[in-house]
Amino acid sequence: MSLTDEELDRLADVVRLQPTKNAELQAAWGMDSGSEVHGYLESNLKDYYFRDDNSLIRATAEAADLVDVEPGIEAGGDDPDGNGVPSVIRVPELEARVFAVVAGPDERSESVVSVLNGLREEFDLDPDVEDVRKALQSLRRKNVVEVVYRTVPTFRLAVERDAVEVEIVD
């Protein structure tokens, strides 16, 4: 199956963002709905992606070979299947900054607004609160942040900060 340039670009997004979900691809591709993303994946890229046990979208090994993009995560040495803590994550700059400021695994978990305040203080950034929430959820899907449910969902690292190498992608 020969892919168009657009299909290769979108396949590269799947590889880079994995594990991901429809909403994340919807934002990356400028689509109107998750259903539109699902339809595109099924119509154009069905041989190059699959959904894992948590229904997250992952690229096949063949997909990663087709595009010149590093996968969004690399499995840790003791977890070759990629289901546990990764040794490397490749994330957009905001996610890297969120990873740098969110509470550590032994600290009290914090709200999205608290993480936003940490970004303002540490990096002089002022992203939208929804963008911070999305960054935290993306890091959660990569198994490096956990959610602790209190009055509101709160977040903290699931791993020691130095256990994961963070690379920033465009």
Buried (B, 14 or more C-beta within 10 A) or exposed (E): EEBEEEBBBBBBBBBBBBBBBBBBBBEBBEBEEBEBBBEBBEEBBEEBBEEEEEEBBBBBEEBBEBBEBBBBBBBBEEEEEBBEBBBBBBBBEBBBBBBEBBBEBEEEBBBBEBBBBBBEEEBEBEBEEEBBBBBBBBBBBBBBBBBEEEEEBBBBBBBEEEBBEBEEBE
